[in-house]
Amino acid sequence: MRSLPTDHAGLEILPFGDCFRLLDSVPLGRVGFFANGEVVILPVNFLVDGQDVMFKTGQGSKLSSVGTRQLVGFEADSYD
């Protein structure tokens, strides 16, 4: 078993390629962003294309209100 480096909290730091391989194994993710003075976290169906994570959103949705200079977070994990 390989030994991975850890961050300041003791969590293992995965190699970049492993992250995308794991993303490719789950169908649902969550995108988080700041809109209208509040933090919003929404579930999204997504796909991985090389090193890009892609998902669709409609015009007028909360996510479409995010400007190009705003921070957006994305996560995905398994669920039951």
Secondary structure, DSSP 8 states (H G I E B T S, - for coil): -----B-TTS-B---HHHHHHHHTT-SEEEEEEEETTEEEEEEEE-EEETTEEE----TTSTGGGS-TTS-EEEEE----
